[in-house]
Amino acid sequence: MPGKSTSVILEIKLKDEFHNNVLEILRHHPLGLSEYELFNILAENGNSNFDRSAWQSEHALFCQHFLLFHALYRLRELLHIEQQACLEISALRICLSEWENSEQSLPDVADPLRDFYLDITQLEKISADDVQQMLGNFWLSFHNNECRREALIVLGLIDPVNDDDIKQRYRRLAMQHHPDRGGDDSTLQKINAAMSILTR
């Protein structure tokens, strides 16, 4: 578009129907939405890119996820340049907030997720097998994190906590609940099992 200023081009881009639909949805949910909730609303609104029939296939669902996040990251950058709003993006929370001042900026640190989703060619490279492997890695990571959370609860701790704090807490609880000191053997076993998980 020769002769047009950057702001005019961005304004035209912001008039994109999908971006407008997403902005309208987010403005009606000031506390934010999960990706699943946003998917459902887009499907209910008849958006052809988010047909629920595709949810039966993990690869097709991933493609929908990628397209949504590609659009969200593009929208976040456009809103930032125009200083119109801030957009928080994660699978658990997608939230639009007002632009508070001109000092607000996108994260300075490298953001691999942003780079991944803004590169639309990634969608062509990822096969159904790749999706299966990513899901496996995700659930493995999720399982490990959940095991850590539950083990910390047994020790009466929550993250963030470092290894030294964990060891100190474990030693104190192990002494307190040791049968030789009048403690309960089953409680000590739970404490030892929790520590085993945390030191794996």
Secondary structure, DSSP 8 states (H G I E B T S, - for coil): -TT--HHHHHHHHHT-HHHHHHHHHHHT-TT-B-HHHHHHHHHHTT-GGG-GGGGGSHHHHHHHHHHHHHHHHHHHHHHHHTTSEEEEE-SS-EEEEE---TT----SS--HHHHHHH-TTHHHH--HHHHHHHHHHHHHHHHHHHHHHHHHHHTT--SS--HHHHHHHHHHHHHHT-GGGT--HHHHHHHHHHHHHHT-
